[in-house]
Amino acid sequence: MAGFKTLDDIGAVSGKRILVRVDLNVPVADGKVTDATRIERIAPTISELSGKGAKVILLAHFGRPKEGPSAEFSLEPIARATAEVLGRPVGFASDCIGDKAADAVAAMKNGDILLLENTRFYKAEEKNDPAFTEKLAANGDIYVNDAFSAAHRAHASTEGLAHRLPAYAGRTMQAELDALEKGLGNPVRPVVAIVGGAKVSTKIDLLMNLVKKVDALVIGGGMANTFLAARGTDVGKSLCEHDLASTAKQIMIEAAEAGCAIILPADGVVAKEFKAGAASETVAIADVPADSMILDVGAKTVKTVTDWVDRAATLVWNGPLGAFEIEPFDRATVAAAKHAAARTREGKLVSVAGGGDTVAALNHAGVADDFTYVSTAGGAFLEWMEGKPLPGVEVLKR
């Protein structure tokens, strides 16, 4: 990865105190981690550094504490879960700065792993306060950022530290940046993007950026209705932002000028109510009943989408094609996901996907592991797709 400093550039680390920013913002219920995916993703970086004799000091945030330290947002239970994933002890310090953190770091032996308490217990973290950053830096010799998911925020532990210590990308960050480079940075063409979700208003910047970078843009989900309505199609009771018709038209104009094909639904699965088992039918998009709503795209549209996937060398995916959470409105997303996964397994497609609903949809389809890369980064992934510089990434450039 030529553009960024990685662990391959770090040199000897034995005995060095390495501050590793990780994403431990995991779901917890009754004091136990219910999904360890994010912990599993950072394990390679931690194990590599620890195995080379470094003193690995983990920095992370958890939740959105409002009034300083609280048991509800303590990382202590997550230290135990991290130890289980790593298969080795993980120490815990009840503060991320000050004497408690310093004493815990001073007691470390080579190869030890220590998790410091929630950085967001200090408001100075999110303000990227220089004095707070210096206190964090006092416990380290080297800084490694392995939390791409927090890289869109210029906080003390995600951006500030990189100005005070030699800074490198961890293996998870490296894998993410490599995948994103293959997706949009320097992709093999043709490039097809699938963008779904409820509202255009949340993805205007994303759409404006994609039409200049991809060869075809498939628009699904509720946001497709806004584009259909802008074209004069009656979408009945469907979710639709009629006030954004002019924005949708502008995006289509810019797509035409850039030579990007816009793919909108030709048919839809409609129902009078959005609930499991609701009576539904597939109709041509021009024939949506006035008392019904579009909740998925139909088989004709799925065929168009999979045909575009067959033409593509690279696929970037953010957002489902329909209301996949409830059957039978998951069928189009599942069918398209399985088709893209099969092409990827055959070595014919580089497939990069991300965003919370997208990850859930691919897991629902049972194909998340078959995509080239699935990002769990959420906001950072979206801002990258929008073409925005990410502060936590920019400071790692050579």
C-alpha positions as CSV (number, residue, x, y, z in Angstrom):
1,M,0.0,0.0,0.0
2,A,2.2,2.8,-1.3
3,G,0.4,5.8,-0.1
4,F,0.3,5.0,3.6
5,K,2.7,4.0,6.3
6,T,1.8,0.5,7.6
7,L,3.2,-2.0,10.1
8,D,5.7,-3.1,7.3
9,D,7.4,0.3,7.8
10,I,7.5,0.3,11.6
11,G,10.9,-1.5,12.2
12,A,11.7,-3.3,15.4
13,V,9.0,-2.9,18.1
14,S,10.3,-5.1,20.9
15,G,10.0,-3.2,24.2
16,K,8.3,-0.3,22.5
17,R,5.0,1.1,23.9
18,I,2.6,1.2,21.0
19,L,-0.7,3.0,21.3
20,V,-3.2,1.3,19.0
21,R,-6.5,3.0,18.3
22,V,-9.1,0.3,17.8
23,D,-12.8,0.1,17.3
24,L,-14.4,-1.6,20.4
25,N,-17.8,0.1,20.0
26,V,-19.5,-3.3,20.1
27,P,-23.0,-4.3,21.2
28,V,-23.1,-5.3,24.9
29,A,-26.1,-6.7,26.9
30,D,-26.0,-7.6,30.6
31,G,-22.3,-6.9,30.7
32,K,-21.4,-9.3,27.9
33,V,-20.4,-8.6,24.3
34,T,-23.1,-10.0,21.9
35,D,-21.2,-9.6,18.6
36,A,-17.4,-9.8,18.6
37,T,-16.9,-9.0,14.9
38,R,-15.1,-5.8,15.5
39,I,-12.8,-7.4,18.1
40,E,-12.0,-10.2,15.7
41,R,-11.0,-7.7,13.0
42,I,-8.4,-6.0,15.2
43,A,-6.9,-9.2,16.4
44,P,-4.3,-9.5,13.6
45,T,-2.7,-6.2,14.5
46,I,-2.7,-6.8,18.2
47,S,-1.3,-10.3,17.9
48,E,1.4,-9.3,15.4
49,L,2.7,-6.4,17.6
50,S,2.5,-8.4,20.8
51,G,4.2,-11.4,19.1
52,K,7.1,-9.1,18.2
53,G,7.5,-8.1,21.8
54,A,5.7,-4.7,21.8
55,K,3.8,-3.4,24.8
56,V,0.4,-3.0,23.1
57,I,-1.8,-0.3,24.6
58,L,-5.3,-0.2,23.2
59,L,-7.2,3.1,22.9
60,A,-11.0,3.1,22.1
61,H,-14.3,4.8,22.7
62,F,-17.5,3.1,23.7
63,G,-21.0,4.7,23.2
64,R,-21.7,8.4,23.8
65,P,-21.1,9.1,27.5
66,K,-22.5,12.6,28.3
67,E,-21.3,13.3,31.8
68,G,-17.8,11.8,32.1
69,P,-17.0,8.4,33.6
70,S,-19.9,5.9,34.1
71,A,-20.2,2.2,34.6
72,E,-22.6,2.0,31.6
73,F,-19.9,3.1,29.2
74,S,-16.9,1.4,30.8
75,L,-14.6,-0.7,28.5
76,E,-13.9,-3.2,31.3
77,P,-16.3,-5.9,30.1
78,I,-14.9,-5.5,26.6
79,A,-11.4,-6.1,27.9
80,R,-12.6,-9.5,29.0
81,A,-14.2,-10.2,25.6
82,T,-11.0,-9.1,23.8
83,A,-9.0,-11.5,25.9
84,E,-11.3,-14.3,24.9
85,V,-10.9,-13.5,21.2
86,L,-7.1,-13.2,21.4
87,G,-6.8,-16.2,23.6
88,R,-4.5,-14.4,26.0
89,P,-4.7,-11.9,28.9
90,V,-5.7,-8.3,28.3
91,G,-5.1,-5.9,31.2
92,F,-7.4,-3.0,32.0
93,A,-6.7,0.5,33.3
94,S,-9.6,2.5,34.8
95,D,-8.4,5.7,33.1
96,C,-6.9,6.5,29.7
97,I,-4.6,9.3,31.0
98,G,-3.0,10.2,34.4
99,D,-1.5,8.1,37.1
100,K,-3.8,5.1,36.7
101,A,-2.9,4.7,33.0
102,A,0.8,5.5,33.6
103,D,1.1,3.0,36.4
104,A,-0.6,0.2,34.3
105,V,1.7,1.0,31.3
106,A,4.8,1.0,33.6
107,A,3.9,-2.5,34.9
108,M,3.7,-4.0,31.4
109,K,6.2,-6.6,30.1
110,N,7.2,-7.1,26.5
111,G,4.3,-8.7,24.6
112,D,1.7,-7.6,27.2
113,I,-1.7,-6.1,26.1
114,L,-3.5,-3.4,28.0
115,L,-6.8,-1.7,27.3
116,L,-7.2,1.8,28.6
117,E,-10.6,3.2,29.7
118,N,-13.0,4.9,27.3
119,T,-11.4,8.0,25.7
120,R,-14.8,9.7,25.5
121,F,-15.0,10.0,29.2
122,Y,-13.1,13.3,28.5
123,K,-14.8,15.9,26.3
124,A,-11.3,16.9,25.2
125,E,-11.1,13.7,23.2
126,E,-13.8,14.9,20.7
127,K,-12.4,18.4,20.7
128,N,-9.0,17.1,19.7
129,D,-7.6,19.1,22.5
130,P,-3.8,19.4,22.3
131,A,-3.2,19.1,26.1
132,F,-5.3,16.0,26.3
133,T,-3.5,14.5,23.2
134,E,-0.2,15.1,24.9
135,K,-1.4,13.2,28.0
136,L,-2.4,10.3,25.7
137,A,0.9,10.4,23.9
138,A,2.9,10.3,27.2
139,N,2.1,6.6,27.4
140,G,3.4,5.6,23.9
141,D,6.4,5.6,21.7
142,I,4.6,4.8,18.5
143,Y,1.0,5.3,17.3
144,V,-1.0,2.8,15.2
145,N,-4.5,3.5,14.0
146,D,-6.5,0.4,13.3
147,A,-9.9,2.0,13.5
148,F,-11.0,3.1,10.0
149,S,-14.6,3.3,11.4
150,A,-13.5,6.3,13.4
151,A,-11.2,7.8,10.8
152,H,-13.8,10.4,9.6
153,R,-13.5,12.1,13.0
154,A,-10.6,14.4,13.9
155,H,-10.4,13.4,17.6
156,A,-7.4,13.3,19.8
157,S,-7.1,9.5,19.6
158,T,-7.9,9.2,15.9
159,E,-6.0,12.2,14.4
160,G,-4.2,14.2,17.1
161,L,-1.8,11.5,18.2
162,A,-0.5,11.0,14.7
163,H,1.0,14.5,14.9
164,R,2.9,13.7,18.1
165,L,4.2,10.1,17.6
166,P,5.4,8.1,14.6
167,A,2.1,7.0,13.0
168,Y,1.2,3.9,11.0
169,A,-1.9,2.0,9.8
170,G,-2.7,-1.3,11.4
171,R,-3.6,-4.4,9.4
172,T,-7.4,-3.8,9.5
173,M,-7.0,-0.2,8.5
174,Q,-4.6,-1.3,5.7
175,A,-7.0,-3.9,4.4
176,E,-9.8,-1.3,4.4
177,L,-7.7,1.2,2.5
178,D,-6.5,-1.4,0.0
179,A,-10.1,-2.5,-0.6
180,L,-11.4,1.1,-1.0
181,E,-8.6,1.8,-3.5
182,K,-9.7,-1.2,-5.5
183,G,-13.4,-0.1,-5.2
184,L,-13.2,3.6,-6.3
185,G,-9.6,4.9,-6.0
186,N,-8.1,3.0,-8.8
187,P,-10.7,0.4,-9.9
188,V,-10.7,-2.0,-12.7
189,R,-13.5,-0.9,-15.1
190,P,-16.4,-1.2,-15.7
191,V,-17.5,-0.1,-12.2
192,V,-21.1,-0.5,-11.1
193,A,-22.4,1.0,-7.9
194,I,-25.6,-0.2,-6.1
195,V,-27.0,2.4,-3.7
196,G,-30.2,1.9,-1.8
197,G,-31.7,3.0,1.4
198,A,-34.7,5.0,2.5
199,K,-33.9,8.6,1.6
200,V,-32.1,10.6,-1.1
201,S,-31.5,13.4,1.5
202,T,-29.0,11.3,3.4
203,K,-27.0,10.4,0.3
204,I,-27.0,13.5,-2.0
205,D,-23.2,13.9,-1.6
206,L,-22.7,10.2,-2.2
207,L,-24.7,10.2,-5.4
208,M,-23.1,13.3,-6.7
209,N,-19.7,11.8,-6.3
210,L,-20.5,8.4,-7.7
211,V,-22.0,9.5,-11.0
212,K,-18.6,11.0,-11.8
213,K,-16.7,7.8,-10.9
214,V,-18.7,4.8,-11.9
215,D,-20.0,3.5,-15.2
216,A,-23.5,2.6,-14.0
217,L,-25.4,3.5,-10.8
218,V,-28.2,1.3,-9.7
219,I,-30.6,3.1,-7.4
220,G,-32.9,1.1,-5.2
221,G,-34.8,1.2,-1.9
222,G,-37.1,4.1,-1.0
223,M,-34.7,6.6,-2.6
224,A,-35.5,5.2,-6.0
225,N,-39.1,6.4,-5.6
226,T,-37.8,10.0,-5.4
227,F,-36.1,9.6,-8.7
228,L,-39.1,7.9,-10.3
229,A,-41.4,10.7,-9.1
230,A,-39.0,13.3,-10.5
231,R,-39.4,11.5,-13.8
232,G,-43.2,11.9,-13.5
233,T,-44.0,8.3,-12.3
234,D,-46.9,8.1,-9.7
235,V,-45.4,6.0,-6.9
236,G,-48.7,5.8,-4.9
237,K,-48.2,5.8,-1.1
238,S,-44.5,4.9,-1.4
239,L,-41.9,6.6,0.8
240,C,-40.8,9.5,-1.4
241,E,-39.2,12.9,-0.9
242,H,-41.1,14.9,-3.5
243,D,-39.4,18.1,-2.3
244,L,-36.1,16.7,-3.7
245,A,-37.3,16.2,-7.2
246,S,-35.0,19.0,-8.5
247,T,-32.1,17.4,-6.7
248,A,-32.8,14.0,-8.3
249,K,-33.1,15.7,-11.7
250,Q,-29.7,17.4,-11.2
251,I,-28.1,14.1,-10.3
252,M,-29.5,12.5,-13.4
253,I,-28.2,15.4,-15.5
254,E,-24.7,15.1,-14.1
255,A,-24.8,11.4,-14.6
256,A,-25.7,11.9,-18.3
257,E,-22.9,14.4,-18.7
258,A,-20.4,12.0,-17.1
259,G,-21.5,9.0,-19.2
260,C,-22.9,7.2,-16.1
261,A,-26.0,5.1,-16.7
262,I,-28.7,5.5,-14.0
263,I,-30.6,2.2,-13.4
264,L,-34.0,2.7,-11.8
265,P,-36.7,0.1,-11.1
266,A,-38.8,-1.1,-14.1
267,D,-41.1,-3.1,-11.8
268,G,-41.9,-3.2,-8.1
269,V,-43.3,-5.4,-5.4
270,V,-46.2,-3.4,-3.9
271,A,-48.4,-3.8,-0.8
272,K,-51.0,-1.7,1.0
273,E,-49.2,-2.1,4.3
274,F,-45.6,-2.7,5.4
275,K,-45.8,-5.8,7.6
276,A,-44.7,-9.4,7.5
277,G,-46.9,-11.5,5.3
278,A,-48.8,-8.6,3.8
279,A,-50.5,-9.3,0.6
280,S,-48.3,-8.2,-2.2
281,E,-48.0,-8.2,-6.0
282,T,-45.5,-7.3,-8.7
283,V,-46.5,-4.6,-11.1
284,A,-44.8,-2.5,-13.8
285,I,-43.5,0.7,-12.2
286,A,-46.0,2.7,-14.3
287,D,-48.9,0.8,-12.8
288,V,-48.4,1.3,-9.0
289,P,-51.8,1.5,-7.4
290,A,-52.6,4.8,-5.7
291,D,-53.3,3.0,-2.4
292,S,-50.1,0.9,-2.4
293,M,-46.4,1.3,-1.7
294,I,-43.3,0.0,-3.4
295,L,-41.4,-2.2,-0.9
296,D,-39.0,-4.1,-3.2
297,V,-38.0,-4.2,-6.9
298,G,-39.4,-6.9,-9.1
299,A,-37.9,-9.8,-11.0
300,K,-37.4,-7.7,-14.2
301,T,-35.4,-5.1,-12.3
302,V,-33.3,-7.8,-10.6
303,K,-32.5,-9.2,-14.0
304,T,-31.3,-5.8,-15.2
305,V,-29.2,-5.4,-12.0
306,T,-27.6,-8.8,-12.4
307,D,-26.9,-8.2,-16.0
308,W,-25.0,-5.0,-15.0
309,V,-23.1,-7.0,-12.4
310,D,-22.1,-9.5,-15.1
311,R,-20.6,-6.6,-17.1
312,A,-18.8,-5.1,-14.2
313,A,-15.2,-5.8,-13.1
314,T,-15.8,-3.8,-9.9
315,L,-18.9,-3.5,-7.7
316,V,-19.4,-1.0,-4.9
317,W,-22.5,-1.5,-2.8
318,N,-24.2,0.7,-0.2
319,G,-27.8,0.1,0.8
320,P,-30.5,-2.6,0.1
321,L,-32.7,-2.7,-3.0
322,G,-35.9,-3.1,-0.9
323,A,-37.2,-3.4,2.7
324,F,-35.2,-6.5,3.2
325,E,-35.9,-6.7,7.0
326,I,-39.4,-8.2,6.2
327,E,-40.3,-11.1,3.9
328,P,-41.1,-11.2,1.1
329,F,-39.5,-7.8,0.5
330,D,-36.0,-9.2,0.8
331,R,-36.0,-11.2,-2.4
332,A,-34.4,-8.7,-4.7
333,T,-31.6,-7.8,-2.4
334,V,-30.9,-11.5,-1.6
335,A,-30.9,-12.4,-5.3
336,A,-28.6,-9.6,-6.3
337,A,-26.3,-10.3,-3.4
338,K,-26.0,-14.0,-4.2
339,H,-25.3,-13.2,-7.8
340,A,-22.5,-10.7,-7.0
341,A,-21.1,-13.2,-4.5
342,A,-21.0,-16.0,-7.1
343,R,-19.2,-13.7,-9.6
344,T,-16.7,-12.8,-6.9
345,R,-16.0,-16.4,-6.0
346,E,-15.4,-17.1,-9.7
347,G,-12.7,-14.3,-9.7
348,K,-14.7,-12.2,-12.1
349,L,-15.6,-9.4,-9.8
350,V,-14.0,-7.2,-7.1
351,S,-16.9,-6.5,-4.7
352,V,-16.7,-3.9,-1.9
353,A,-19.7,-3.3,0.3
354,G,-20.3,-1.3,3.5
355,G,-22.8,0.5,5.7
356,G,-24.9,-1.0,8.5
357,D,-27.9,-1.9,6.5
358,T,-25.7,-3.3,3.7
359,V,-23.8,-5.6,6.1
360,A,-27.1,-6.8,7.7
361,A,-28.5,-7.5,4.2
362,L,-25.5,-9.4,3.1
363,N,-25.5,-11.4,6.3
364,H,-29.2,-12.1,5.8
365,A,-28.4,-13.4,2.3
366,G,-25.6,-15.5,3.7
367,V,-22.9,-14.1,1.4
368,A,-21.0,-11.5,3.4
369,D,-17.9,-13.7,3.5
370,D,-18.0,-14.1,-0.3
371,F,-17.5,-10.4,-1.1
372,T,-14.0,-9.1,-1.7
373,Y,-14.4,-6.8,1.3
374,V,-17.3,-5.8,3.6
375,S,-16.7,-2.7,5.6
376,T,-18.2,-2.4,9.1
377,A,-17.2,1.3,9.2
378,G,-20.6,2.9,8.7
379,G,-20.1,6.7,8.7
380,A,-16.4,6.6,7.6
381,F,-17.3,4.3,4.7
382,L,-20.1,6.6,3.6
383,E,-17.9,9.7,3.7
384,W,-15.2,7.8,1.7
385,M,-17.8,7.0,-0.9
386,E,-18.8,10.7,-0.9
387,G,-15.2,11.6,-1.8
388,K,-14.4,13.4,1.4
389,P,-10.9,13.3,3.0
390,L,-10.9,11.3,6.3
391,P,-8.8,13.1,8.9
392,G,-7.6,9.8,10.5
393,V,-6.4,8.5,7.2
394,E,-4.9,11.7,5.8
395,V,-2.4,11.8,8.7
396,L,-1.1,8.3,7.9
397,K,0.0,9.3,4.3
398,R,3.7,9.1,3.6
